Amino acid sequence: MLELAITSMVVIPIILLGVTSLFVTEYNLRAVMQDYAAVSREAQVAMDHMTRVIRFSDNAQIAGNTVTAHLEPGHLVYPSTGLAADIVYTYSGADKNILVNDGSSWNYTLANHIDSFLVTWASPLATINITAKKGEARVDLQTKVRSLAAA
């Protein structure tokens, strides 16, 4: 009887430790997957927005961390005034986000968790590189877009 008690005192903690370890591992994996989904979504939204605007711009200018794309009236819905407008994207390395001003008087955040941002322009082709990072999750996106108006 004493042997059974000693065996159970050794086996039960090992089983409990294994079950606890399994739950901790699953919790950490879930956190990494949620971070990956978040940064992937943020980077893809920024990429899609910039691709759409640059495609219809007749000129894109790059100065440091700022990209300005000029849209004529009727191209997309951004010049809501019906006048030509400049869509301005600004990358803030300190805040790790991309801000956009769509011709109105205020900026809004297009994407967060952006680790690096680079746009190169060789008319009519723009190359956009975005790296988003949160925790252990990292997403690298690159696309090339041809400006239809500048072609």
C-alpha positions, 0 to 999 in steps of 0.5 A: 500500500505504501508503494502505491502511495509513493508511486502516485505521489511521483506520477500525478505531479508529472502528469499535471506538469505535462498537462500544464506545459501543454496549455502554456505552449498552446497559449503562446502559440495562439498569441504568436498566431494572433500577432501574425494575423494582425500584422499581416492584415495591417501590412496588406491594408496599407499595401492595397491602399497605396497600390490603388492610389498610385495606380491612378496617380499621374505623378508620385513623389518620394521624399524621405518617409513621405510619398505623395500621389497626385490624383485628378478629379474622377480618379477614385473617390478621394478627391471628394471635393471634385478637385485634384488632390494629393494623397500623402502617405507618411511613415513614422518610424518612431510610432511604427505607423503609416499616416495618410492624408487624402486631401482633407484637413486631417491625417488618419492612421492607415496601418500600425506595427510597420517596421520599415517602409520603402517606396521607389518610383521610376515612372510609371513603375512604383515598387512598395516594400513594407515590413510589419512586425509585432512580437515574434510575428513578422511579415514582408510584402513587396509589390510593383504597381504601374501608374496608368495615368503616367504611362 
